[in-house]
Amino acid sequence: MPAADAFAAHAGVGDALAEVADSLRRVTVQIRNGSHSHGSGVIWSADGIIATNAHVVSAPEPVVELEDGRTFAGRVVRRDPSRDLAALRIDVVGLPVAIPAPEESVRGGALVLALGHPFGVRSALSLGVLYDATGVGRVGARRWIRADVRLAPGNSGGPLADAHGRVIGLNTMIVGGLAYAIPSAAVARFALDHERPTLGVIVRPVRLRRQAAAVGFLVLQVARGSGADRAGIIIGDVLTAIGGDRFNHPDSLADALEQARPGDLLKVEIIRGFERITHEIVLGTPPAKPRAA
C-alpha cells in the first residue's frame, strides 16, 4: 500500500475511534460523594436513570456531573452490594442513552474501549482487548466480562464498550491485571427494575457429595399456585441444573434466573430420593412475601 494510502487509512480509523469515544463520553457521567470524584456511571434511560457500582455510591444523594458540565443531585433508587450495582435517578429528561451490545457479539480478542474519570481526570479513554466473557450465555459461576485494558480508581461504574461504541459491561474492578465488568444485560435489568422471575420456591444451597464442585438447591418451601407447584416440585427435592447446565456455585440459580423473564419455560433437573427427574417450569413473578428464589 502506498504511504499516502496507508496514512489515509490510519487517519480514517483514528477519526472513527474519536467518534466512538465522543458517543461514549455523552453517556458517561462523573459521580461525586461530597466534593471529591469517586467514580463513573452510565446513562441508561433518557429520563435520568444512571447505572453504576454500589461501591461508587457511598452517599444517598451523590452529585452527578454530565459530559456537558451540568450537575444534578442524584438519588439512589436501588443498591445491591452483593452484585456491586446501584441505580441513581437525576431530575432531567432528554438525555443521550447508552446502547447495549448484543450478547452474541461479545467475543474474546475484540477491541474494547473503557471510559471513565480515573483519579478525577475527566473522560479518559483506554483501549484494550477483550479477554473473555466468563459465563455469558450459560449457567455457572458469577458472570463477568474480562478485558486486558488499563483501569484506575475513578473508572468504576464507567462503560466497557466495543468498537462501535455499544456498551458491553460496567467496569467494576481489576483482578490479576485484568479488568472485570458486569455484563450490560444484567446492568439493564437492574437499572430499569425489570421484574425478576421466580420458580416459586425457597431454597438452600447444598453440596452434592458424588459430584466434584457441584452444588444443588434443597427445596424448603413451594409457593402454592407457582410454576414449581404446577410442575410438581415438592419440599425435599434438590434442584441440580437448568437447561442441562449444572449448578456449580451458590449463586448459580440466581444467575440463571437473572437471564430469564417471567413466562419463560425452563427445564429444571432435580434429585428426588435416588431418582433424577426433569420438570418444565413456567417462571412467574415473586410475591411481596415471602421472597422466592
C-alpha positions in Angstrom: 0.0 0.0 0.0 1.4 3.5 -0.9 2.4 5.6 2.0 -0.3 8.2 1.2 -3.0 5.5 1.2 -1.7 4.0 4.4 -1.8 7.4 6.1 -5.3 8.0 4.9 -6.5 4.6 6.2 -4.8 5.2 9.5 -6.4 8.7 9.7 -9.8 7.1 8.9 -9.5 4.7 11.8 -8.5 7.5 14.1 -11.5 9.6 13.1 -13.9 6.6 13.6 -12.4 5.9 17.0 -12.7 9.6 18.0 -16.4 9.4 17.1 -16.9 6.3 19.2 -15.1 8.0 22.1 -17.3 11.1 21.8 -20.5 9.0 21.8 -19.3 7.2 25.0 -18.5 10.5 26.7 -22.1 11.7 26.1 -23.5 8.7 28.1 -20.8 8.6 30.8 -21.2 10.7 34.0 -18.9 11.6 36.9 -20.2 10.8 40.3 -19.0 12.7 43.4 -19.7 11.9 47.1 -19.2 15.4 48.6 -16.5 17.4 46.9 -14.4 14.5 45.6 -14.8 12.5 42.4 -15.5 8.9 43.4 -16.3 7.2 40.1 -18.3 7.0 36.9 -21.8 6.0 35.8 -23.6 5.2 32.6 -26.9 6.8 31.5 -29.4 4.0 31.0 -32.6 5.9 30.3 -33.4 9.3 28.8 -35.4 10.3 31.9 -32.4 10.2 34.2 -31.7 6.6 35.3 -27.9 6.0 35.7 -26.2 2.7 36.4 -23.0 2.5 38.5 -21.3 0.3 41.0 -22.6 0.1 44.6 -19.1 0.8 45.9 -19.1 4.1 43.9 -22.1 5.4 45.8 -21.3 6.0 49.5 -23.8 8.9 49.9 -27.6 8.6 49.5 -27.6 11.8 47.3 -24.4 11.9 45.3 -23.6 14.7 42.8 -23.8 13.7 39.2 -22.0 15.7 36.5 -22.9 15.2 32.9 -20.4 15.4 30.0 -21.6 19.0 29.2 -20.7 20.2 32.7 -24.2 20.3 34.1 -24.5 18.9 37.7 -27.5 17.4 39.4 -28.3 16.0 42.8 -28.6 12.2 42.3 -30.9 10.0 44.3 -30.1 6.3 44.9 -33.1 4.3 43.9 -31.7 0.8 44.1 -28.4 -0.6 45.5 -27.2 -4.2 45.7 -23.7 -4.6 47.2 -23.8 -8.3 46.6 -23.7 -7.6 42.8 -21.9 -4.3 43.2 -24.7 -2.5 41.3 -26.5 0.8 42.1 -29.1 2.8 40.1 -29.4 6.6 40.5 -32.0 9.0 39.3 -31.5 12.6 38.4 -34.3 15.1 37.6 -33.7 15.7 33.9 -35.2 14.3 30.6 -34.0 14.0 27.1 -30.6 12.5 27.9 -28.5 10.5 25.5 -28.7 6.8 26.3 -26.1 4.0 26.2 -26.7 1.4 23.5 -26.0 -2.2 24.8 -24.0 -4.6 22.7 -25.9 -7.7 21.6 -24.7 -10.6 23.9 -23.9 -12.8 21.0 -21.4 -10.2 19.7 -19.2 -10.4 22.8 -16.2 -12.4 21.7 -12.7 -12.8 23.0 -10.0 -10.9 21.1 -12.2 -8.0 20.1 -11.1 -4.4 20.5 -12.7 -2.7 23.6 -12.8 0.8 25.0 -13.1 1.8 28.6 -14.2 5.3 29.6 -14.2 6.9 33.0 -12.7 9.5 35.3 -9.6 7.9 36.7 -8.0 9.9 39.6 -10.5 12.7 38.7 -9.3 13.1 35.1 -12.4 13.7 33.1 -13.5 11.4 30.3 -10.2 9.4 30.0 -10.3 6.7 27.3 -8.4 3.4 27.4 -8.1 0.9 24.7 -7.6 -2.9 25.1 -8.6 -6.3 24.1 -11.5 -8.4 25.3 -10.0 -11.4 27.2 -13.2 -13.4 27.6 -16.8 -13.3 28.6 -16.8 -15.8 31.5 -20.2 -17.4 31.8 -22.1 -15.3 29.3 -25.0 -17.3 27.9 -24.7 -20.2 30.4 -25.3 -21.1 34.0 -22.2 -21.2 36.2 -20.1 -19.1 38.5 -20.9 -15.4 38.7 -20.9 -13.9 35.2 -18.2 -11.4 34.3 -16.6 -9.9 31.2 -12.8 -9.7 31.4 -10.6 -7.4 29.4 -7.0 -6.5 29.1 -7.5 -2.8 29.4 -6.0 -0.3 31.9 -8.3 1.0 34.6 -7.7 3.1 37.7 -9.7 4.4 40.6 -12.5 6.5 39.1 -13.1 4.1 36.2 -15.5 2.1 38.3 -19.1 2.3 37.1 -18.0 3.5 33.6 -18.6 1.7 30.3 -16.7 -1.0 28.7 -17.7 -0.8 25.0 -17.0 -2.4 21.7 -15.5 -0.7 18.6 -19.0 0.5 17.6 -19.5 2.3 21.0 -22.0 -0.3 22.2 -21.8 -0.9 25.9 -20.6 -4.5 26.7 -20.5 -4.0 30.5 -20.0 -1.8 33.5 -16.3 -1.7 34.7 -16.1 -2.8 38.3 -12.6 -4.0 39.4 -9.1 -5.2 38.5 -8.2 -8.8 39.3 -4.8 -10.3 38.3 -4.2 -7.4 35.9 -7.5 -7.8 34.0 -10.5 -5.5 34.1 -13.7 -7.2 35.3 -17.0 -5.8 34.1 -20.7 -6.7 34.8 -22.4 -7.6 31.5 -24.7 -5.0 30.2 -27.8 -7.3 30.1 -27.5 -7.7 33.9 -27.0 -4.0 34.3 -30.0 -3.1 32.2 -32.3 -5.5 34.2 -31.1 -4.0 37.4 -31.1 -0.3 36.4 -34.5 -0.5 34.7 -36.0 -2.6 37.5 -37.4 -5.3 35.3 -39.3 -7.9 37.2 -37.1 -10.7 38.4 -38.7 -14.1 37.5 -39.2 -16.8 40.1 -39.6 -20.6 40.1 -41.8 -20.2 43.2 -39.5 -21.9 45.7 -37.5 -21.1 48.7 -34.2 -23.0 48.6 -30.9 -23.5 50.4 -27.7 -24.4 48.6 -26.2 -27.8 49.4 -23.1 -29.6 48.3 -23.6 -32.7 46.2 -21.4 -35.4 47.5 -21.0 -37.5 44.4 -20.2 -34.6 42.0 -17.0 -32.6 42.5 -17.5 -28.9 42.8 -21.3 -29.4 42.2 -24.0 -27.5 44.1 -27.7 -28.3 44.5 -30.6 -26.3 45.9 -32.7 -28.0 48.5 -36.3 -27.0 48.3 -37.6 -25.8 51.7 -40.9 -24.3 50.6 -43.1 -24.2 47.4 -45.4 -21.3 46.8 -49.0 -22.5 46.2 -50.0 -22.0 42.6 -46.5 -21.1 41.4 -44.8 -22.6 38.4 -42.9 -25.0 40.6 -46.1 -26.1 42.3 -47.9 -26.7 39.0 -44.8 -28.7 37.7 -44.9 -31.0 40.7 -41.9 -29.8 42.7 -42.1 -30.8 46.3 -40.3 -30.0 49.6 -37.1 -32.1 49.8 -36.4 -32.0 46.1 -32.9 -30.9 45.1 -32.5 -28.7 42.1 -29.3 -29.6 40.2 -29.4 -28.0 36.7 -31.3 -25.7 34.4 -31.4 -26.4 30.7 -28.7 -29.1 31.1 -26.2 -26.7 32.8 -25.2 -28.0 36.2 -25.0 -25.7 39.1 -21.5 -25.2 40.5 -21.7 -22.1 42.7 -24.1 -20.9 45.4 -25.1 -18.0 43.0 -25.8 -20.3 40.0 -29.6 -20.4 40.5 -29.8 -16.6 40.9 -27.5 -16.1 37.8 -29.7 -18.4 35.7 -32.9 -16.6 36.7 -31.2 -13.2 36.0 -31.0 -14.2 32.4 -34.7 -15.2 32.1 -38.1 -13.4 32.1 -41.4 -14.1 33.7 -43.3 -16.5 31.4 -40.2 -18.3 30.2 -40.3 -22.2 30.2 -37.2 -23.7 31.9 -36.2 -27.4 32.0 -35.1 -28.0 35.6 -33.4 -31.1 36.7 -33.9 -32.4 40.2 -32.9 -35.2 42.5 -35.8 -36.8 44.4 -34.6 -39.7 46.6 -32.4 -41.8 44.3 -34.2 -40.6 41.2 -33.3 -37.9 38.7 -36.2 -36.1 37.2 -36.6 -33.2 34.7 -39.5 -30.8 35.1 -40.7 -28.0 32.8 -41.4 -24.9 34.9 -43.1 -21.7 33.7 -41.5 -18.8 35.5 -43.7 -16.3 37.4 -43.2 -13.1 39.3 -42.4 -13.1 43.0 -45.0 -12.2 45.6 -44.1 -9.4 48.0 -43.7 -12.0 50.9 -42.1 -14.4 51.3 -39.3 -13.7 48.8 -39.0 -16.6 46.4 -35.8 -17.8 44.7 
